[in-house]
Amino acid sequence: MPGFDSLVPLIVPFMLVLARLVGLFVFAPVISSTSVPLRARALLAFVMTLTLMPVVPRSAEAQLDIVAIVPAIVAETMVGMTIGLLASIPLFAMEMAGTIMGHQMGLGLARSYNPELDTDADSIGQMLFALAGAAMVAMGGVEALFLALARSFERVPAGSFASMDIPIDLYMGMFRSGVELAIRVAAPVIGMLMLILLALGFIMKTMPQINILSVGFALKIVAGITIILWSIGVIGDVAGQDIGQALRNVISWAESGHGTGE
């Protein structure tokens, strides 16, 4: 069949491009959510692969070689995984901030299942994770991830990714930035709860007949939620800035292999 014979050389390149997109769809925030049906994600990855195939450069290694195809597919998946994980760091930092606040407020026992991460999470952490995800969508973060993946083929053609291309320094820089973001977001609540605990300690010493344990538990929850609601606008701005910087780092790495990590 002449028509089929002309498609045989494109099978391996198609699988490599598809593997890179699969890595993005599995690890990237928002688009990897379990609320998006698996069939929809698979169909979108397949359609985007068909769209990118005519324009993406392919290295000489992208040949029909059964022995080398498995490690090549794993390497391509790592490219998409790298882009997805880099963009996910600010969202994980926001969840960490919510977990810290919830623990200090006494909500550590009120944990529920988070389908986004397939694990139990603090209620405040889930709220901030959803807030960061909404900010990312509003900023065009999903489109930026697809753009970064498409541009990554210019720097790393299909079939030429190696382990030394993993941006370890960028990962570490963004991880430090994520920890700083979590501390900045959680700091107002932690500071207020510290003052409340000091005040309750003085009250307990001066009026021991008051049941500080029961009063303090409710007071910490009310004060913590009040501070969160009062500063929700600032939290959104701070998260938006960090998400925007993360997206710029991802695009910069995809285009040139460099990122600030700040």
C-alpha positions in Angstrom: 0.0 0.0 0.0 1.8 3.1 -1.2 -0.2 5.4 1.1 0.6 3.4 4.2 4.3 3.1 3.3 4.6 6.9 3.2 3.3 7.0 6.8 5.7 4.4 8.3 8.6 6.9 8.8 6.2 9.2 10.7 5.1 6.6 13.3 8.1 7.0 15.7 8.2 10.8 15.5 4.4 10.9 16.1 4.8 8.7 19.2 7.7 11.0 20.5 5.6 14.1 20.1 2.6 12.4 21.7 4.8 11.3 24.6 5.9 14.8 25.3 2.3 16.0 25.3 1.2 13.1 27.6 3.9 14.2 30.1 2.4 17.7 30.2 -1.2 16.4 30.5 -0.3 14.1 33.4 1.7 16.6 35.5 0.7 20.1 34.5 -1.7 22.0 36.9 -5.4 22.4 35.9 -5.2 20.3 32.8 -4.1 17.2 34.8 -7.1 17.6 37.1 -9.3 14.6 37.6 -12.3 16.8 36.9 -11.2 16.8 33.3 -12.3 13.4 31.8 -9.5 11.1 30.9 -10.9 10.5 27.4 -11.1 14.3 26.8 -7.4 14.7 27.8 -6.4 11.8 25.6 -8.3 13.1 22.6 -6.9 16.7 23.1 -3.3 15.3 23.3 -3.9 13.3 20.1 -5.3 16.3 18.2 -2.5 18.6 19.4 0.0 16.0 18.3 -1.5 16.0 14.8 -1.3 19.8 14.8 2.3 20.0 15.9 3.7 17.2 13.7 4.0 19.2 10.5 5.9 22.1 12.2 8.1 20.5 14.9 11.8 19.7 14.1 12.9 16.1 14.5 16.4 14.9 15.3 18.2 12.2 13.4 17.6 9.9 16.3 13.9 9.9 15.7 14.0 6.8 13.5 12.0 3.5 13.6 14.2 1.7 16.0 12.4 -0.8 18.3 15.3 -1.0 20.7 15.7 2.8 21.2 12.0 3.8 21.1 11.2 3.0 24.8 13.9 5.1 26.3 13.2 7.9 23.8 9.5 7.9 24.8 10.5 8.0 28.5 12.8 11.0 27.7 10.1 12.8 25.8 7.7 12.3 28.7 10.2 13.8 31.0 10.2 17.0 28.9 6.4 17.5 29.4 6.8 16.4 33.0 9.4 19.1 33.6 7.2 21.8 32.2 4.2 20.6 34.2 6.1 20.3 37.5 7.8 23.7 37.2 4.4 25.3 36.6 2.9 23.4 39.6 5.3 24.6 42.2 3.4 27.9 43.0 0.2 25.9 43.4 1.8 23.4 45.8 3.3 26.4 47.7 -0.2 27.9 48.2 -1.4 24.5 49.5 1.5 24.3 51.9 0.7 27.8 53.2 -2.9 26.7 53.8 -1.7 23.6 55.5 0.5 25.6 57.8 -2.3 28.0 58.7 -4.8 25.3 59.2 -2.5 23.4 61.5 -1.9 26.5 63.6 -5.7 27.2 63.7 -6.4 23.7 65.0 -7.9 22.4 61.7 -5.4 19.7 61.3 -7.9 17.0 62.1 -10.5 18.5 59.6 -8.8 16.9 56.5 -10.7 15.8 53.5 -9.8 14.1 50.2 -8.4 16.3 47.5 -9.1 14.7 44.1 -6.6 17.1 42.4 -3.6 15.6 44.2 -5.2 12.2 45.1 -4.5 12.6 48.8 -5.9 14.0 52.0 -5.4 17.8 52.4 -6.2 20.5 54.8 -9.4 22.5 54.1 -7.6 25.8 54.0 -4.9 24.3 51.8 -7.5 23.1 49.3 -9.1 26.6 49.3 -5.8 28.3 48.5 -4.9 25.6 46.0 -8.1 26.3 44.1 -7.5 30.0 44.4 -4.1 29.6 42.8 -5.5 27.4 40.1 -8.2 30.0 39.3 -5.5 32.7 39.1 -3.4 30.6 36.8 -6.4 30.0 34.4 -7.3 33.7 34.5 -3.7 34.7 33.6 -3.7 32.4 30.6 -1.4 29.9 32.3 -2.8 26.9 30.4 -2.2 28.6 27.0 1.3 29.5 28.2 2.1 25.8 29.1 1.0 24.7 25.6 3.1 27.5 24.1 6.1 26.5 26.1 5.8 22.8 25.1 5.5 23.8 21.4 8.6 26.0 21.7 10.5 23.3 23.5 10.7 21.4 20.2 12.9 24.2 18.8 15.5 23.7 21.6 15.1 20.0 22.1 13.9 18.3 18.9 11.9 15.1 19.3 14.1 12.2 20.2 17.1 14.2 21.4 16.4 14.9 25.1 19.0 13.7 27.6 19.1 13.6 31.4 21.6 16.5 31.5 18.8 18.7 30.0 16.8 18.5 33.3 16.8 22.0 34.8 18.0 21.1 38.4 19.1 24.6 39.2 15.8 26.0 38.0 13.9 23.5 40.1 15.9 24.4 43.2 15.4 28.1 42.6 11.7 27.8 42.1 11.4 25.5 45.1 13.1 28.2 47.3 10.7 30.8 45.8 7.7 28.5 46.5 8.8 28.0 50.2 9.1 31.8 50.5 5.6 32.2 49.0 4.2 29.8 51.5 5.8 31.6 54.4 4.7 35.0 53.1 1.1 33.9 52.7 0.9 32.1 56.1 2.8 34.8 58.0 -0.2 37.1 58.9 -2.2 34.3 60.3 0.7 32.9 62.2 1.5 36.3 63.7 -2.0 36.9 64.8 -2.3 33.5 66.4 0.9 34.0 68.2 -0.5 37.2 69.7 -3.7 35.4 70.7 -1.7 32.7 72.4 0.3 35.2 74.3 -2.9 37.0 75.4 -4.5 33.7 76.4 -1.5 32.8 78.4 -1.7 36.1 80.4 -5.4 35.5 80.9 -4.9 32.0 82.1 -2.4 33.2 84.7 -4.6 36.1 86.0 -8.0 34.3 85.8 -7.4 30.5 86.0 -11.1 29.9 86.4 -11.7 30.5 82.7 -11.5 27.4 80.5 -8.8 28.7 78.2 -8.7 25.5 76.2 -12.2 25.7 74.9 -12.2 29.4 74.5 -8.9 29.5 72.8 -9.7 26.8 70.3 -12.7 28.6 68.9 -10.9 32.0 69.1 -8.0 30.8 67.0 -10.3 29.5 64.3 -12.4 32.7 64.1 -9.3 34.9 64.1 -7.5 32.8 61.5 -10.5 32.8 59.1 -11.0 36.5 59.6 -7.4 37.3 58.7 -7.6 35.0 55.6 -10.8 36.7 54.4 -9.4 40.2 55.2 -6.2 39.5 53.2 -7.6 37.3 50.4 -7.0 40.1 47.8 -3.4 40.4 48.8 -3.0 36.7 48.8 -4.4 36.5 45.3 -2.0 39.3 44.1 1.0 37.6 45.7 0.1 34.2 44.2 -0.5 35.8 40.8 3.0 37.3 40.8 4.6 34.0 41.7 2.6 32.1 39.1 3.4 34.7 36.4 7.1 34.4 37.3 6.9 30.6 37.2 5.3 30.7 33.7 8.0 33.0 32.5 10.6 30.7 33.8 9.0 27.7 32.0 8.8 29.5 28.7 12.3 30.8 29.1 13.6 27.3 29.7 11.6 25.8 26.8 13.1 28.4 24.4 16.7 28.7 25.5 17.3 26.3 28.4 17.7 29.1 31.0 15.4 30.4 33.7 15.8 32.8 36.6 14.3 30.5 39.2 13.2 33.6 41.2 
